[in-house]
Amino acid sequence: MARILCVDDDAAQVMLMEDALQRAGYDTVGVRNAEAALNVLGRGGIDLIVSDYKMPGLTGLEFLERLDAEGVDAPLIMVTGHASVEHAVAATKAGAVEYLTKPFQPAELVLAVEQALEVVRLRRENESLREEVDALRGSREIVGRSAALARVLETVERAAPTRATVLLQGESGTGKELLARRLHELSDRCDGPFVSVNCAALPESLIESTLFGHEKGAFTGAVKRMKGAFERAHGGTLLLDEISEMRLDLQGKFLRVLQEREFERVGGTQAIEVDVRVVATTNRDLRAEADAGRFREDLYYRLSVMPVQVPPLRERRADIAPLAESFARRIGAEIGRRVEGLTPEAVELLESYHWPGNVRELQHAVERAVILSKEAKLTPRAFESRRFGLAAGGAAGPGTEGRAQGVILRTLDLAEAEQVLIERALHEAGHNRTRAAELLGISPRTLRAKLNQS
């Protein structure tokens, strides 16, 4: 149970308070003045203070001021024999969590203590939740100082207040989802839901139900009515990741929702109206996909009202150092290690690599380095065992390893070796997934699945 400090210049009053609280199961400490109370608090272990308002030496209000000045994090219930609105207001403003008037019944004191402890518990819980939210926001922070990134952010900020559909195009791992979230947070829909659907990760048979929902009995396994992504995103933003992977027959239904702002669930007949802002992403050239007949041209024009081309990391090398520093500190905090950043030599090494996996690959590289390194600052040594072949004597890049016919594997780990081959194939194919899949001897869908797992 909580430990309560009782402060009153009346010895009998202290005994009454301690007796009532001990009967309720609390541990207590009784003292006769504020100075003695400060000595007890200095030893720690006090969860709550019950203090008289008027005492010789420091008064109750002066005691509260001393607690604040000395950084003592212990809530206080103020007790007085002279009830007045002025006293109550003054005590509350000074930081008291509760106010009691003498004489009081033991049950009144116990109830006040229970309520005060609950208020404190809720406050600390809220502080903890705020810290978690801040940490989550920090993990989604867009870090960088390159001119290329600044131009993208400027476009996103201008588009955010509008209802325009935004198409984010760029290679995998460039941070398109972070930009979509930034767009949502800067819009007037920021208090609404943000719903994300990865069109490439879903089986084709589930995409329609995932987007539009279904009625009970619409198909085998549909045991109850289910809301789709559009309904769940009502009043907010819907992110359709890898929109180029959506089936052609579904693209027409999707276009209708964009134009009419209504749809029907799978197996349903009733039109459902929705107010959703759509943001789409793709790592393909959607214009080329439309020209080749693999994507509806009318949907392409509807999506690309506000097209944003997100540059790969190799085209914004000024972002590599701040990104790596940010990842290192955050990952260090997550695993309970103090990481001060990277040495200039490590930064130079990272900046010399071409990063086919973009920001995602950089994050994984830094995470591995933080886990394996014992140094406060990451050095080139921490990155030498990376699967992409970084080493202090020379870094891989488009002008070196890119021309080689073979692939040097610096690991016997099968999963990492597979990732090396995938990254090399993507690099050789200019990040055309279909061509990369051909080089690897697998289907494009298998390649997508493997990339989504990495």
N, C-alpha and C positions, 0 to 999 in steps of 0.2 A: 504493500500500500504506500501511498504518498507520505512524505515526511513534511510536517507542518511546523513552521516557526511562529510562536505566539509572543507578541511584544506588548507589554502594558506595565505602567509604573505601579499598578495596584497588584500586589502579590496574590491576593485572593482571586482577582479576576483572571490572572494567568492560570491559577490552579483550576478554576471552573472551566476555562476553555480547553485546557489539556485533558481534563477528565472527560468532557463531552466528546472530544475528538478521538481519544484512546478507546472509548466505549464503541465508537463507530469503526474502529479498526485501523485508525491512522497512527503513525509514529509521530511523536511531538518533541519539540524543544522549547522551553520557556525562558524568556529573559525579561529584565525590568526596564531597559532603555534602548535607544536606537544604536548607540555605540557598541553595546554588547551584541546586538543583533548583527551588526556589520562584521564583528569578529566571527560569529557563527557562520555567516554567509561566506566569509573568506575561506572557510574549510570545505565548502561545497556540500552537495547532497540535499539541499532544501528545495522542495517542489512548490511550496506556497507559503506566503507570509500573512498572518493575521495581526494587524497593528492598530494600536489605539491612535486616535486623531490628536489628542492633546497630552503631551508628555513633557517632563522637564528636559532641558538640553535641546535635542532636536525634536521638533514637532513631527507629526505624521507626514505632513506635506514636505517638510524639509528632508525627512527620511527618504521619501519617494524620489526627491531630486538627487540625493546622494546615490541612491541605487542606480539611477539613470546615468549619472556622471561616471560611476565606477564600472558601468557595463554589466551590472548584475541582472541576469535574465531569470528573475523569479517574480511571478504575479503576486499582487497584494490586495487583501481585503481590508478596507478601512473601517474601524469601529469608533463610534463617538457617543458620548452621553448627551450631546447637545444637537439634536436633530434639526436640520434646516436645509432648505433647497440650496443655499449658497455653499454649505459644507459639502453636500453631495456633488454639486457641479464642480467645485474646486478639486475634490478628490478624484473624480472621473477624468478631468482634464489633465491632472498630474500623472495619471496612468493607473489608478486603482481599477481592478476588474469588478469589484463589488463593494457595497456600502451597507453596514449594519448599524442599528441604533440600540444603545443600552437603555434599559435592560432587555436582553433577548433570551429566548428559551434555547436549551441545548439543541433541540431539533432544528431551530432556525439557523444556528451556526453550522451544523452539519450540512444542511441543505445549501447554504451559501458556499461552503467549501466544495461540495460536489459540483455545483454549477460553475464555479470559478475554474476548477480543474478541467471541466469539459470545454469551457470557452478557450482555455489555453491549449488543450489538445487539438481543437479544431483550427486554431490559429496556426499552430505548428504544422498541422497536416496541410493547410492551405499554402504555407510557405514552402513545404516540401514539394507540393504539386506545382507551384510556380517555378521552382528550380528545375523540376523535370521538364516543364513546358519550355523554359528558357534553353535548357540543354538540347531539347528536340529542335527548337528553332535554330539553335547554333549549328546543329548537324545539317540543317537545310540551308544554311547561309550560303549565298553565292559569293565566292571568294575570287578575287582577281583584280588586276590593275592594267590589263592590256587595253589598247584602243579598240580592238575587235570586240572584246566583251562589253566595253562601255557602249558601243553602238547598239549591240543587241539589247542591253538593259534599257537604253533610252527608248527603243522601239516598243519594248514590253510595257514600259511605264506610260507611254502615250496611248497604247491600245487598251490598257487596263480599264479605264473609266467607261469605255464604249461597250456596245453589245456585239461587236464584230467577232466573227469566228477567226481564230488564230491557228495557223499551221506552222508548227515548229519542225524544221527540217535539219538533219545533220546526222553524223555518224553515231553509232552506238557508244554510250558512255560519255557523251559531251555535256550532259546535265540538262536535257530537254525537260524532264519531269520537274526539276527544281525551278526552271523558268516558268513552267505552267503553274506551279504553286505560287510563285511570285506574282504572276498575273492575277491569280485569284485573290491573294492577300491585298493587292493594291486596288481591287475593284470594289464597287458598292455591294458585292455579293460576299464579301469576306466573312460575314457572320453566318452564311449559309454553308451547306455541305460541299466538300470537295471529294468527288468520287472518281477513281481511276480504274480503267479497264484495259488490260493488255490483250489486244486482239491476236497477237502472235502466240501467246501462251495458252489460249483456250482451245480445246478441241472444237472442230468446226460445228459439231452437233450441238454445242452449248452456247455458241456466241449469240444467237438470236434470243434465247431465253435469258442470258446474262444481261443483254442490253434492254430488252423490252419486257422481261418478266413472263410469267405464264399462269394460266388458270389451272385449277385442280383438275386432273384427268386429261390434260392437254396431250400428254405422251406418257409412256411407261416410266414410272418413277416419280411423276408429278403428283404427289400425294396431298399437296395443299397449294393454295394460291401463293405466288412469289412475286414480289416487286422486283423490277429490273433496275439497271443502273440509271436510266432516265428518270424514273420515279424517285429513286433515292437521292438524286442530285437536284430535285426540284428546288428552285430558289437559290441554287448555287452553281457550281462549275463541274462539268463532266470532261475528264481527260480520256481521250481514246488514244492509247499508246500503240504505235505501229499500225496505223490506220490502213496502210497499204496491204495488210494481210487479211482484210475483211473480204468475205466472199462477194462476188459480183451480184448475186441475187439479193443479198442483204443490203447492198449499197443503195438500191432503189428505196427500200423501206426507211433507211437511215436519212436519205435525202428528203423524204416526205416529212420526217420529224423536224428537220432543220427549217423547212419552208413553212409547214402548217403548224408546227409546235403541238402536234398531237400524234398518237399512235395507238395501236391495239396490242394487248398482251397476246402471247402465243396461245391459241385456243380460245381467245376472247372475241367478242363482237362489239364491245363498247369502246368508243374513242376516249382516250385519256389525254387531257391537256396538261402540258408541262411548260415551265419557264426555266430553261437551262441554257447556260452559256457553254458552248462547246470549244474545247481546245484539242487539236489533234497533233500527233507527232509521227514522224516517219524517218527512217534512215535511208530511204530510197529517193530517187528523183521522181517525184509523183507526176510531173509533167510528162516525162518519158514513159512512165507506166501507163498513163492515159493514152498517149500516142500509140503505144503497143497494144492497146485494147485490154489491158489487165486491170484498168481502173476506170470507172465512169468519168467521162469528161465533164459532164454537168456537175457531178459531185466535187470534182477537183476545183472547178471555178467557185463553187459555193464554199468550199473549205479555205481556199486561198485568198479570202478577202484581205487578210493581213498576214502575208507569208513572212516568216523570220528564218533566216539561214543561220544556224548555230555553227560557228567555226570549230574545227577539230583542235585539239590541244597543241599539235605541232605548229599551228598557225597563230598561236597566242602564247609563245614561250614565256612571256613576261608573267603569266599566271602560274607557272610551274612552282616557283619558289614560295609564294604566299599560300598556295594550295597545300604543298608539302608540309610547310610549317603548321598550318591549321590542322591537317590530318594528324601530324605527329603529336601535337599537344592534346588534341581531343582523344585520340586512341590511348595515349599515355594515361590520361585521367580515368578512362574507362577501366583500365587494368591496374590502376593504383600505382603508376610509376610517374615520376616527375621527368618530363622530357622538355628540354629547353629549346629544341628545334634542330636545325641541321647546320653542319659546318659549311663554309663557302665552297670547299672542294666537293662535298656531297651535292650541293645545289648545282654546281657546274656539271657534275656527272649526270644528274637527272635532266638538266636542260639540253644535254647533248643527245639524248635518246629521242626517237621519233614517236613513241607512245601510240601504237596502233589501236590500243584499247582505250585511249583518251583518259579522261579524269578518273573513270572507274579503275583502270589499270594502275594509275598513279596511286590511288587510295590503297589498293591491295598491296602495292609495293611498299608503301610507307608502313602499313599495318604490320607486314611481315618483318620489316626492319626494326620497328619499335619492339616487337615481341622478342626478337632474337638478340638485339643489341643490349649491352649492359652499360653503355655510356650515356651521359646526360645529353650530349649532342650527337646526332646521327652522323657518322662519317661514311666515306665511300665504301669502307669495309662492310658496313651493314647491308649494302645493296649488291655486293659482288656475287652472292649465291642466287640472285633472282633468276627466274626461268628465262627472262628475255635476254640474259647474257651480259648484263652490265658488269663492267670490271674496271678497276682503277687504271689499267693500261689502255683502255679504249672502249668506247661505247658503240653499240649497234646503231645503225641508222640507215636511212634510205640510200646513202652513198657507199655503204660498206657491206653489211650483211644483206642488204636488199638486193645486191647483184649476185650473191652466191647461189649456186645451184643446190647445195645441201643445207641441212639445218643442224646446227650444233646443239645437242641437248646437254644441259648442265645439271641434269637431275635424273634419277632412276624412278621417281614417282610417276606412275602411269597417268594419273589425272593431270599432273602438271605438264608432262610430255605432250598429252593430247591438246592442252591449251596452247602450248608453243606452236604446234602444227596449225591449229585453227587461226591463231594470230598471224602466223606467217602466210597462210593461204589468203586471209583477208587483205594483208598488205600487198601480196602479189596480184590480187584481183582488183586492186584499187577500191576495196571495201564493197565490191559487188557480191552480195551473199550467194546469188545463184552461181556465179563463176567460181567463188571460193568453194562451194559445195562440190562442184565438178572436180576441182583440183584435189579435194579430200576424198572423193569417191563416195560421198554420201548424198542424201537428198537435202534440198533446201530446208524442209521442215525439221529434219534431224539436226541440221546445223543451228536453226533457230532455237530448238529446245536446249542444245548444249550451251549456246550463248546466254540463254535466260537463266541457266543453272549457275553460271560463273559469277 
